[in-house]
């Protein structure tokens, strides 16, 4: 014959009373208007005949006859003890650390292969360019030499007799500035300032 009594799962938050534990039952449900997951919790007293359920254990409680004013549940089974929970957390941490190390090792291996491929590509490209130049008979250009400070001359006129670039730029800028300030002067004259 099956047992149709209600069963709930919760965490023991207090075991101070004799043959009684306080079990915290958390329920998660979505709010019907705001669609946010709301956590509701409820504390119930459950009968523990042997006083062996430790604090922090995950237990399954079953509905029973009233045993006192507030006690209407009994501990049916201890699902996980705090030591089991801690052991599971350590295993999860260890697994995540191993996964991170494996991901790092894989990323480093990929970087090394990419660097090797780039080096090979650049080396082969440089070799092919040099081969093409050798075939055409082109001599690679020599690196540019920095002139001495004494050798630098300011060019004021070029071969055509026109002003040099430096003088030309100065004349253009001064002409623009003169026109700009003349325009401002005329606008102020018109306004009466």
C-alpha positions in Angstrom: 0.0 0.0 0.0 1.5 3.4 -1.0 1.9 6.2 1.3 0.2 9.4 0.1 1.6 11.8 2.8 3.3 15.0 1.8 7.1 15.0 1.6 9.3 18.1 1.6 13.0 18.6 1.3 14.9 21.2 3.4 18.0 22.1 5.4 18.3 21.7 9.1 18.9 25.2 10.7 18.6 24.3 14.3 19.0 21.1 16.4 18.9 22.6 19.9 15.7 20.9 21.0 15.4 17.3 22.2 14.1 15.0 19.4 13.2 18.0 17.3 14.9 19.8 14.5 14.0 23.1 12.7 13.9 22.6 8.9 14.1 25.5 6.5 12.1 24.8 3.3 12.8 27.2 0.4 10.5 27.4 -2.6 11.3 29.2 -5.8 8.5 30.4 -8.0 8.1 33.0 -10.7 6.1 36.1 -9.9 3.0 36.1 -12.1 3.2 39.8 -13.1 6.9 40.8 -12.8 8.3 37.4 -14.1 11.0 37.5 -11.5 12.0 34.4 -9.5 10.9 34.9 -5.9 12.3 32.7 -3.1 9.9 32.0 -0.3 11.1 30.2 2.8 9.2 28.6 5.7 10.5 27.0 8.9 8.8 23.9 10.2 9.6 21.7 13.2 10.2 18.0 12.5 10.5 15.0 14.8 14.0 13.4 15.0 13.6 10.3 17.3 17.3 9.5 17.5 18.7 13.1 17.7 21.3 12.1 15.1 20.5 14.7 12.4 23.4 17.2 12.3 23.0 21.0 11.8 23.2 21.9 8.1 22.1 18.5 6.8 19.7 18.2 3.9 16.7 16.1 5.0 13.4 14.8 3.6 10.5 15.3 6.0 7.2 13.6 5.8 3.8 14.7 7.1 2.8 13.0 10.4 0.2 13.2 13.2 0.5 16.3 15.4 3.2 15.6 18.1 3.0 19.0 19.8 1.6 22.5 19.2 3.8 23.2 16.2 5.4 19.9 15.3 3.6 18.1 12.5 6.4 16.6 10.5 8.9 13.8 11.0 12.4 13.3 9.5 12.2 10.5 7.0 15.7 10.4 5.5 19.0 12.3 5.7 19.9 13.1 2.1 23.2 14.9 2.7 25.2 15.7 5.7 27.3 18.9 6.0 30.5 16.8 5.4 29.0 15.4 2.2 28.1 19.0 1.1 31.6 20.2 1.9 33.1 17.3 0.0 31.0 18.0 -3.0 32.0 21.6 -3.0 35.7 20.7 -2.8 35.2 18.3 -5.7 33.5 21.0 -7.7 36.3 23.5 -6.9 38.9 20.9 -7.9 37.1 20.1 -11.1 36.8 23.8 -12.0 40.5 24.3 -11.3 41.5 21.4 -13.5 39.2 22.7 -16.3 40.8 26.2 -16.0 44.3 24.6 -16.2 43.4 22.6 -19.2 41.9 25.6 -20.9 45.1 27.6 -20.2 47.3 24.9 -21.6 45.1 24.6 -24.7 45.2 28.4 -25.2 49.0 28.4 -24.8 49.4 25.6 -27.3 47.1 27.5 -29.8 49.2 30.7 -29.3 52.4 28.8 -30.0 51.0 27.2 -33.1 49.8 30.6 -34.3 53.2 32.2 -33.6 55.0 29.4 -35.4 52.6 29.7 -38.4 53.2 33.5 -38.5 57.0 33.0 -38.3 56.9 30.5 -41.1 54.6 32.8 -43.2 56.8 35.8 -42.7 60.0 33.8 -43.4 58.6 32.4 -46.6 57.2 35.8 -47.7 60.6 37.4 -47.1 62.4 34.6 -49.0 59.9 34.9 -51.9 60.4 38.7 -52.1 64.2 38.3 -52.2 63.9 35.6 -54.9 61.7 37.9 -57.0 64.2 40.8 -56.6 67.1 38.5 -57.5 65.2 37.3 -60.6 64.4 40.8 -61.8 67.9 42.0 -61.0 66.7 44.7 -58.6 69.1 45.6 -55.9 67.5 46.3 -52.5 67.6 50.0 -51.5 70.1 51.0 -49.0 68.8 52.4 -45.7 68.4 56.2 -45.6 71.2 58.1 -44.1 70.6 61.0 -41.7 72.3 64.1 -42.9 74.7 66.1 -40.7 73.3 69.3 -39.1 75.8 71.4 -41.1 74.6 69.9 -44.4 71.0 71.0 -43.9 70.2 74.2 -45.9 67.0 76.3 -45.9 65.8 76.6 -49.5 64.4 80.0 -50.2 64.1 79.7 -54.0 64.0 76.7 -56.3 65.2 76.4 -59.8 62.2 78.3 -61.3 63.0 81.5 -59.2 59.7 81.3 -57.3 59.7 81.5 -53.5 60.5 78.3 -51.6 57.9 76.3 -49.9 58.6 77.8 -46.5 58.2 81.3 -47.7 55.2 80.5 -49.7 53.4 78.9 -46.7 54.2 82.0 -44.6 52.8 84.3 -47.2 49.6 82.3 -47.6 48.9 82.1 -43.9 49.6 85.8 -43.4 47.2 86.6 -46.3 44.5 84.5 -44.7 44.9 86.1 -41.3 44.9 89.6 -42.8 41.7 88.8 -44.6 40.1 87.2 -41.5 40.9 90.2 -39.3 39.8 92.7 -42.0 36.4 90.8 -42.2 36.0 91.1 -38.4 36.8 94.8 -38.5 34.2 95.4 -41.2 31.5 93.4 -39.3 32.1 95.5 -36.2 31.9 98.7 -38.3 28.5 97.7 -39.6 27.1 96.8 -36.1 28.4 100.1 -34.7 30.6 98.6 -32.0 
